[in-house]
Amino acid sequence: MPGCAVPADLYAALQVCFPHGGLAGWLTAAGPRCGTGASPIRVGADQEDELANLVTLALWELLQDLGDDPFTNLFTAACARHLS
């Protein structure tokens, strides 16, 4: 995924699935990303594999709790979009 980025919805999904310091420092160093209009976080080539692993784990976690929660559906879609 050369030149990939972490958009706000994907960042939110990762924050939900790794709430207690499970995210890499390079990802959290970008600061708060609460707004959906926040600019994407650029990901370097050396960080792409780590990001893919985090997104895969987050997607697995989200798929364990599928329901009618609109945030779960939004976050699941963001993870799936990133991995496709």
Stockholm file with secondary structure:
# STOCKHOLM 1.0

chainA/1-84         MPGCAVPADLYAALQVCFPHGGLAGWLTAAGPRCGTGASPIRVGADQEDELANLVTLALWELLQDLGDDPFTNLFTAACARHLS
#=GR chainA/1-84 SS CTTCEECHHHHHHHHHHSCSSCSCHHHHTTCCCCSTTSCCEECCGGGHHHHHHHHHHHHHHHHTTCSSCHHHHHHHHHHHHHHC
#=GC SS_cons        CTTCEECHHHHHHHHHHSCSSCSCHHHHTTCCCCSTTSCCEECCGGGHHHHHHHHHHHHHHHHTTCSSCHHHHHHHHHHHHHHC
//
